[in-house]
Amino acid sequence: MKRGTMKRPLVVLISATTLFSGPLAGPAGAEAGWDPLWLAIEDTSTYQDGHPTALAVDERTGRVHVTGSANPASGDLEEDFVTLSYAADGHLIRSRAFGDADDADFARDMAVDPLSGGYYVTGWTSSPDVSPRMSTAAYGRSGNGLWETSIDHLFATSVAVDATRDRVYVAGQKGYDALVVAYSRPTGQLLWSRKVVGNGLAYDGPFIDVHPGTGTVVMAWHNVGADDWNDFVTAAYSSTGRPLWNVRYDSPAAGHDMATALAVAGDGIYVLGTSYNRRKAEDDIVTLAYNLDGSRRWVANYEGPAADQDTGLDIAADPVSGTVVVTGRVQYDDAGGHLAYGGVTVAYETADGNQKWDVVSELRRGDAIAVDPSRGVVYAVATTYDPTNWATSAYDIEDGGLLREDVFSDPLGSPYTVSVDIGVDTRSGQVYVTGAFAGTVDPFVDDTYATMAYPPAR
């Protein structure tokens, strides 16, 4: 990989101060190179130590929204939801904050309404009296607040929008129970909620998505089964809250099965996770495919080169090419014969689960993945190890051939750089990556939001 120089200035901040005006050196990508279009690093007198958690693209306007949590600069350590909106050229359009003034608030997920351009942020808020609260904030296309709502004693973990049926769905948990809550998209009125009693629910689930054609709401998570080990659980509801089906999957090795991501696309439902094989004392990456009626279509297990600790972290599906892609982390034997971690991207046929291709990259952890069906490209972002950088890669969706790659270092040299999410505007082909870079107050202690844009890989 050659080292190159970015051709464009990097300029965006919430405050009026320009932190970077370029040029800024960074490794060039594969083949002809793949320089970022822009890099926005946000650090202001209002908020510091930011931790982004999710990114969503509004394809009608080309805007990208990034949400997460950040501390007020006063140093009170009382985090708020902070959501930033950028134009396609990297210009910061606005920032919005939401939360309880008395305690820490954590944004977990966001979604964009493809019809109106509104956007929705969910997570949990806290106060001295009630903690946690499942909290959701809705904003219009221009950033105006539409509504805010909270439900006491619940965690929120995921959000999805069905603009056709005027629904916003939030998934969360209360103790060991998983819940899905439906709100009116225009008003935020609570329409219905459903609870699935369980035990052993993990902190990072459940996950929710909606089928745009049928309006079927799908929730995936895991809880303890009859053998006292976790199983995958997937449930579906109609837009009116009628339960449609609920299925479990217990891996053949009967170990812990942990759901980590969900995608609904075309005629399929795809659940990603990790299964612990008690007999071999190893973790495998597991991908489950269901039909819309809840019948299981296929299951695929993936073992990394060392067949040891492998973890699935994100999933995306492309009904155009009939491909589902996953990314995560695997272990392999390095040149010295020692176990090391690498990033992995794997593609399967949606029809039968046959593996199309896989790519393992050394010293990485695959964090997030997205697809551009119109151009036949898979985009994956990973955090590299030793040193910690962002690695953004573009692959041909049919054969896994590397089209472009860029490994980018935090300009301030923080050892805590981490990527968290990736998205693509399928109209323009522009790709967006977000994560945490070093803050300007203390680069080795504080983090802040960082968002980058790349041109289409082809």
C-alpha positions as CSV (number, residue, x, y, z in Angstrom):
1,M,0.0,0.0,0.0
2,K,1.4,3.4,-1.1
3,R,1.4,6.5,1.1
4,G,-0.3,9.5,-0.4
5,T,-1.6,13.0,0.4
6,M,-5.2,14.1,0.6
7,K,-6.0,16.6,-2.2
8,R,-8.8,18.4,-0.4
9,P,-9.0,20.5,2.8
10,L,-10.4,19.0,5.9
11,V,-12.4,21.7,7.6
12,V,-15.5,21.1,9.6
13,L,-16.2,21.9,13.3
14,I,-19.3,22.7,15.3
15,S,-17.6,25.9,16.4
16,A,-16.4,28.5,14.0
17,T,-12.8,27.5,14.5
18,T,-11.2,25.5,11.7
19,L,-9.1,22.7,13.2
20,F,-7.7,21.3,10.0
21,S,-7.3,23.2,6.7
22,G,-5.3,20.5,5.0
23,P,-3.4,19.1,3.3
24,L,-3.3,16.1,5.6
25,A,-1.2,13.1,4.9
26,G,-2.8,9.7,4.9
27,P,-2.1,6.3,3.2
28,A,-3.5,6.0,-0.2
29,G,-5.9,3.2,-1.1
30,A,-5.5,0.1,-3.3
31,E,-4.6,0.4,-6.9
32,A,-5.2,4.0,-8.1
33,G,-5.8,5.2,-4.5
34,W,-8.9,6.2,-2.7
35,D,-8.6,9.6,-1.0
36,P,-11.3,10.8,1.3
37,L,-13.4,13.7,0.1
38,W,-13.5,15.3,3.6
39,L,-13.0,14.7,7.3
40,A,-15.1,16.4,9.9
41,I,-13.8,16.4,13.5
42,E,-16.2,18.0,16.1
43,D,-14.9,19.4,19.3
44,T,-16.4,22.6,20.8
45,S,-16.8,24.7,23.8
46,T,-20.2,23.1,24.4
47,Y,-19.5,19.4,24.1
48,Q,-16.4,17.3,24.5
49,D,-15.4,13.7,24.8
50,G,-17.9,12.5,22.2
51,H,-18.6,8.8,21.4
52,P,-20.6,8.3,18.2
53,T,-22.7,5.2,17.9
54,A,-24.6,5.3,14.6
55,L,-24.8,6.8,11.2
56,A,-27.8,7.2,8.8
57,V,-27.9,8.6,5.2
58,D,-30.8,10.6,3.8
59,E,-30.7,9.7,0.1
60,R,-33.3,12.3,-0.9
61,T,-31.0,15.1,0.1
62,G,-27.5,13.5,0.3
63,R,-27.2,14.4,3.9
64,V,-25.6,12.2,6.6
65,H,-26.6,12.2,10.2
66,V,-24.4,10.9,13.1
67,T,-25.5,10.3,16.6
68,G,-23.9,9.4,19.9
69,S,-23.2,10.7,23.3
70,A,-21.0,13.6,24.5
71,N,-20.1,15.3,27.7
72,P,-20.8,19.0,28.3
73,A,-17.6,20.9,28.3
74,S,-18.3,21.9,31.9
75,G,-16.9,18.5,32.9
76,D,-20.0,17.3,34.7
77,L,-19.7,13.9,33.0
78,E,-23.5,14.0,32.3
79,E,-23.6,12.8,28.7
80,D,-26.4,13.9,26.3
81,F,-27.6,12.5,23.0
82,V,-25.8,14.7,20.4
83,T,-26.7,14.4,16.7
84,L,-24.8,16.1,13.9
85,S,-26.1,16.6,10.3
86,Y,-23.7,17.2,7.4
87,A,-24.3,18.1,3.8
88,A,-22.8,15.9,1.1
89,D,-19.8,18.3,0.8
90,G,-19.0,17.9,4.6
91,H,-20.5,21.2,5.7
92,L,-22.0,21.0,9.1
93,I,-25.7,21.9,8.8
94,R,-26.7,21.6,12.4
95,S,-26.3,19.9,15.8
96,R,-29.0,18.8,18.1
97,A,-28.8,17.7,21.7
98,F,-31.3,15.8,23.8
99,G,-31.3,14.3,27.3
100,D,-31.9,14.6,31.0
101,A,-29.9,17.5,32.5
102,D,-29.3,15.7,35.7
103,D,-27.6,12.5,34.7
104,A,-25.9,10.5,31.8
105,D,-27.8,9.8,28.6
106,F,-26.7,7.3,26.0
107,A,-27.8,7.3,22.3
108,R,-27.7,3.9,20.8
109,D,-29.2,4.0,17.3
110,M,-30.8,6.2,14.6
111,A,-32.9,5.9,11.5
112,V,-34.0,8.2,8.6
113,D,-37.5,8.5,7.2
114,P,-36.9,7.9,3.4
115,L,-40.0,9.9,2.5
116,S,-39.8,13.0,4.6
117,G,-36.1,13.2,5.4
118,G,-36.9,13.2,9.2
119,Y,-34.6,11.4,11.5
120,Y,-35.1,9.5,14.8
121,V,-32.6,8.9,17.6
122,T,-33.1,6.4,20.4
123,G,-31.3,5.3,23.5
124,W,-31.7,5.7,27.2
125,T,-31.7,8.6,29.6
126,S,-31.2,8.7,33.3
127,S,-32.1,10.9,36.3
128,P,-31.7,10.7,40.0
129,D,-35.4,9.6,40.3
130,V,-35.8,7.2,37.3
131,S,-33.1,5.2,35.5
132,P,-33.1,4.1,32.8
133,R,-35.7,5.6,30.5
134,M,-36.3,4.3,26.9
135,S,-36.0,7.7,25.2
136,T,-36.6,8.6,21.5
137,A,-36.3,12.0,19.8
138,A,-37.7,12.8,16.4
139,Y,-36.5,15.6,14.1
140,G,-37.9,17.0,10.9
141,R,-35.9,17.3,7.7
142,S,-34.8,20.9,8.7
143,G,-33.8,19.7,12.2
144,N,-36.8,21.0,14.0
145,G,-37.9,18.9,16.9
146,L,-41.0,16.9,16.1
147,W,-41.5,15.0,19.4
148,E,-39.7,13.4,22.3
149,T,-41.0,10.5,24.3
150,S,-39.7,8.3,27.2
151,I,-40.8,5.2,29.0
152,D,-39.5,4.6,32.5
153,H,-37.4,1.6,33.5
154,L,-36.5,0.4,29.9
155,F,-33.4,0.4,27.8
156,A,-33.6,1.3,24.1
157,T,-31.2,-0.4,21.7
158,S,-32.5,-0.1,18.1
159,V,-34.9,1.9,16.0
160,A,-36.5,1.5,12.6
161,V,-39.0,3.6,10.5
162,D,-41.9,2.5,8.3
163,A,-42.8,5.7,6.5
164,T,-45.5,4.1,4.4
165,R,-47.5,3.1,7.5
166,D,-46.5,6.1,9.6
167,R,-44.7,4.0,12.2
168,V,-41.5,4.3,14.2
169,Y,-40.4,1.1,16.0
170,V,-38.0,1.0,19.0
171,A,-36.6,-2.2,20.5
172,G,-35.4,-2.4,24.0
173,Q,-35.3,-4.5,27.1
174,K,-36.4,-4.5,30.7
175,G,-34.5,-6.9,32.9
176,Y,-34.5,-10.2,30.9
177,D,-37.5,-9.3,28.7
178,A,-37.3,-8.0,25.1
179,L,-39.7,-5.3,24.0
180,V,-40.9,-3.7,20.8
181,V,-42.7,-0.3,21.0
182,A,-44.6,1.3,18.1
183,Y,-45.0,5.1,17.9
184,S,-46.9,7.3,15.4
185,R,-44.4,8.7,13.1
186,P,-45.9,12.2,12.9
187,T,-46.9,12.6,16.6
188,G,-44.9,10.2,18.7
189,Q,-48.1,8.8,20.2
190,L,-47.6,5.3,21.7
191,L,-49.6,2.9,19.4
192,W,-48.7,-0.5,20.9
193,S,-46.0,-2.4,22.7
194,R,-45.2,-6.1,22.9
195,K,-43.1,-7.9,25.5
196,V,-41.4,-11.3,25.1
197,V,-40.6,-12.8,28.5
198,G,-37.1,-14.3,28.8
199,N,-33.9,-14.4,30.8
200,G,-30.3,-13.8,30.1
201,L,-30.8,-11.0,27.6
202,A,-27.6,-9.3,26.6
203,Y,-26.8,-5.6,27.1
204,D,-26.4,-4.9,23.4
205,G,-29.7,-6.2,22.0
206,P,-32.4,-6.6,20.8
207,F,-32.2,-5.4,17.2
208,I,-35.2,-4.3,15.1
209,D,-35.9,-3.8,11.4
210,V,-39.0,-3.6,9.2
211,H,-39.9,-5.0,5.8
212,P,-40.9,-2.1,3.6
213,G,-43.3,-4.1,1.5
214,T,-45.3,-6.1,4.0
215,G,-44.8,-3.8,7.0
216,T,-43.7,-6.8,9.1
217,V,-41.6,-5.8,12.1
218,V,-38.8,-8.1,13.0
219,M,-36.9,-8.2,16.3
220,A,-33.8,-10.4,16.9
221,W,-32.0,-11.0,20.2
222,H,-31.0,-13.9,22.4
223,N,-31.9,-15.3,25.8
224,V,-31.4,-18.5,27.9
225,G,-33.0,-21.6,26.5
226,A,-34.0,-24.9,28.1
227,D,-30.4,-26.0,28.4
228,D,-29.4,-22.9,30.4
229,W,-27.4,-21.6,27.4
230,N,-28.3,-18.6,25.2
231,D,-30.2,-19.2,22.0
232,F,-31.0,-16.9,19.0
233,V,-34.5,-15.6,19.1
234,T,-36.3,-13.9,16.2
235,A,-39.9,-12.7,16.3
236,A,-42.2,-10.9,13.9
237,Y,-45.2,-8.6,14.3
238,S,-47.7,-7.0,12.0
239,S,-47.8,-3.2,11.8
240,T,-50.8,-3.3,14.2
241,G,-48.9,-5.3,16.8
242,R,-50.3,-8.7,16.0
243,P,-47.7,-11.5,16.8
244,L,-46.9,-13.4,13.6
245,W,-44.2,-15.9,14.7
246,N,-41.4,-16.4,17.2
247,V,-38.6,-18.9,16.5
248,R,-35.5,-20.0,18.4
249,Y,-32.2,-21.4,17.1
250,D,-29.9,-23.5,19.3
251,S,-26.6,-24.3,17.6
252,P,-25.7,-28.0,17.3
253,A,-22.9,-27.6,19.9
254,A,-25.6,-26.3,22.3
255,G,-23.4,-23.5,23.5
256,H,-24.0,-19.8,23.9
257,D,-25.6,-18.2,20.8
258,M,-25.4,-14.4,20.8
259,A,-27.3,-12.3,18.2
260,T,-25.3,-9.2,17.2
261,A,-27.0,-7.7,14.1
262,L,-30.2,-7.9,11.9
263,A,-31.0,-7.1,8.3
264,V,-34.4,-7.4,6.4
265,A,-34.2,-7.1,2.7
266,G,-36.0,-8.5,-0.4
267,D,-37.8,-11.7,0.6
268,G,-35.5,-12.6,3.5
269,I,-34.6,-11.9,7.1
270,Y,-30.9,-12.3,8.1
271,V,-29.6,-12.6,11.7
272,L,-25.9,-12.4,12.5
273,G,-24.3,-13.6,15.7
274,T,-21.7,-15.7,17.4
275,S,-22.0,-19.3,18.7
276,Y,-19.8,-20.9,21.3
277,N,-18.9,-24.5,20.6
278,R,-18.6,-26.2,24.0
279,R,-17.0,-29.3,22.6
280,K,-14.2,-27.4,20.7
281,A,-14.1,-24.4,23.2
282,E,-14.2,-22.0,20.2
283,D,-16.5,-19.3,18.8
284,D,-17.9,-19.3,15.3
285,I,-19.6,-16.6,13.2
286,V,-23.2,-17.7,12.5
287,T,-25.6,-16.3,9.9
288,L,-29.3,-17.3,9.9
289,A,-31.7,-16.7,7.0
290,Y,-35.4,-16.8,7.4
291,N,-38.3,-16.5,5.0
292,L,-40.9,-13.9,5.8
293,D,-43.2,-16.5,7.3
294,G,-40.6,-17.4,9.9
295,S,-39.4,-20.7,8.3
296,R,-35.7,-21.1,8.4
297,R,-34.1,-20.9,5.0
298,W,-30.5,-21.7,5.9
299,V,-27.8,-21.4,8.5
300,A,-24.1,-20.8,7.8
301,N,-21.2,-21.2,10.2
302,Y,-17.9,-19.5,9.6
303,E,-14.6,-20.5,11.2
304,G,-11.6,-18.2,10.9
305,P,-8.1,-19.4,10.0
306,A,-7.2,-20.4,13.5
307,A,-10.7,-21.8,14.3
308,D,-10.7,-20.1,17.6
309,Q,-12.4,-16.8,18.8
310,D,-14.4,-15.5,15.9
311,T,-17.1,-12.8,16.3
312,G,-19.8,-11.5,13.9
313,L,-20.4,-7.8,14.3
314,D,-22.5,-6.4,11.4
315,I,-24.6,-7.6,8.4
316,A,-26.1,-6.2,5.2
317,A,-28.2,-7.7,2.4
318,D,-28.5,-6.9,-1.3
319,P,-31.6,-8.3,-2.9
320,V,-30.4,-7.2,-6.4
321,S,-27.4,-9.5,-6.5
322,G,-28.9,-12.0,-4.0
323,T,-26.0,-11.5,-1.6
324,V,-25.8,-11.2,2.2
325,V,-22.5,-9.9,3.6
326,V,-21.2,-10.0,7.2
327,T,-18.2,-8.6,8.9
328,G,-16.4,-9.2,12.2
329,R,-13.3,-10.4,13.9
330,V,-11.4,-13.7,13.5
331,Q,-8.2,-15.2,14.9
332,Y,-5.3,-16.4,12.8
333,D,-1.7,-17.5,13.4
334,D,0.8,-14.7,12.6
335,A,4.3,-15.2,11.2
336,G,5.6,-16.0,14.6
337,G,3.1,-18.7,15.2
338,H,1.1,-16.6,17.7
339,L,-2.6,-16.0,17.7
340,A,-3.6,-12.6,16.3
341,Y,-6.8,-10.8,15.5
342,G,-7.9,-10.0,12.0
343,G,-11.0,-8.5,10.3
344,V,-13.2,-10.6,8.1
345,T,-15.8,-10.0,5.4
346,V,-17.9,-13.0,4.2
347,A,-20.5,-13.1,1.4
348,Y,-23.3,-15.7,1.0
349,E,-26.0,-16.4,-1.5
350,T,-29.3,-15.3,-0.1
351,A,-31.1,-18.2,-1.7
352,D,-29.2,-21.1,-0.2
353,G,-26.4,-19.8,2.1
354,N,-23.6,-21.0,-0.1
355,Q,-20.4,-18.9,0.6
356,K,-19.5,-16.7,-2.4
357,W,-16.2,-15.4,-1.0
358,D,-14.4,-14.3,2.1
359,V,-11.5,-11.8,2.9
360,V,-9.4,-11.9,6.0
361,S,-7.2,-8.8,6.8
362,E,-4.5,-9.0,9.4
363,L,-4.5,-6.9,12.6
364,R,-8.1,-5.6,12.2
365,R,-11.6,-5.8,13.6
366,G,-14.4,-5.5,11.1
367,D,-16.8,-3.0,12.7
368,A,-19.5,-2.2,10.1
369,I,-20.7,-3.0,6.6
370,A,-22.9,-1.6,3.9
371,V,-23.8,-2.4,0.3
372,D,-24.5,-0.3,-2.8
373,P,-26.7,-2.5,-5.0
374,S,-26.8,-0.2,-8.0
375,R,-23.0,-0.4,-8.3
376,G,-22.4,-3.9,-7.0
377,V,-20.0,-2.8,-4.2
378,V,-19.6,-3.9,-0.6
379,Y,-18.1,-1.4,1.8
380,A,-16.6,-2.4,5.1
381,V,-14.9,-0.3,7.8
382,A,-12.5,-1.8,10.4
383,T,-10.4,-0.6,13.3
384,T,-6.8,-1.7,12.8
385,Y,-4.4,-2.7,15.5
386,D,-0.9,-1.6,16.2
387,P,-1.4,1.2,15.4
388,T,-5.1,2.0,15.7
389,N,-6.4,3.4,12.4
390,W,-9.5,3.3,10.3
391,A,-9.4,0.9,7.3
392,T,-12.2,1.4,4.8
393,S,-12.4,-1.2,2.0
394,A,-14.5,-1.6,-1.1
395,Y,-15.1,-5.1,-2.6
396,D,-16.8,-6.4,-5.7
397,I,-20.0,-8.0,-4.4
398,E,-19.8,-10.9,-6.8
399,D,-16.2,-12.1,-6.3
400,G,-14.8,-10.1,-3.3
401,G,-12.1,-8.5,-5.4
402,L,-10.6,-5.4,-3.7
403,L,-11.7,-2.3,-5.6
404,R,-10.3,0.4,-3.3
405,E,-8.9,0.7,0.2
406,D,-7.8,3.5,2.5
407,V,-6.1,3.3,5.9
408,F,-6.4,6.6,7.7
409,S,-4.7,7.7,10.9
410,D,-6.0,10.1,13.5
411,P,-4.3,13.4,12.8
412,L,-3.6,14.0,16.5
413,G,-2.1,10.5,16.9
414,S,-4.4,9.2,19.6
415,P,-4.0,5.5,20.3
416,Y,-7.8,5.2,20.9
417,T,-9.1,5.7,17.4
418,V,-12.1,3.5,16.6
419,S,-14.6,3.2,13.8
420,V,-18.2,2.4,14.6
421,D,-20.5,2.7,11.5
422,I,-20.6,3.0,7.7
423,G,-23.3,4.1,5.2
424,V,-23.7,4.7,1.5
425,D,-25.8,7.1,-0.5
426,T,-26.9,4.7,-3.3
427,R,-28.0,7.6,-5.5
428,S,-24.6,9.4,-5.6
429,G,-22.5,6.5,-4.5
430,Q,-20.8,8.5,-1.8
431,V,-19.7,6.6,1.3
432,Y,-19.6,7.8,4.9
433,V,-17.7,6.4,7.9
434,T,-17.9,7.6,11.5
435,G,-16.2,6.8,14.7
436,A,-14.0,8.4,17.4
437,F,-10.8,10.4,17.0
438,A,-8.8,12.2,19.6
439,G,-10.3,15.4,21.1
440,T,-8.4,18.6,21.2
441,V,-8.5,19.1,24.9
442,D,-6.4,16.0,25.7
443,P,-5.8,13.8,22.6
444,F,-4.9,10.8,24.9
445,V,-7.9,11.1,27.2
446,D,-10.8,12.8,25.3
447,D,-12.4,11.4,22.2
448,T,-14.7,13.2,19.7
449,Y,-16.9,12.6,16.7
450,A,-15.1,12.1,13.4
451,T,-16.9,11.5,10.1
452,M,-15.3,10.9,6.7
453,A,-16.7,10.8,3.2
454,Y,-15.3,8.8,0.2
455,P,-16.3,8.9,-3.5
456,P,-17.8,5.8,-5.0
457,A,-15.4,2.9,-5.5
458,R,-16.6,2.6,-9.0
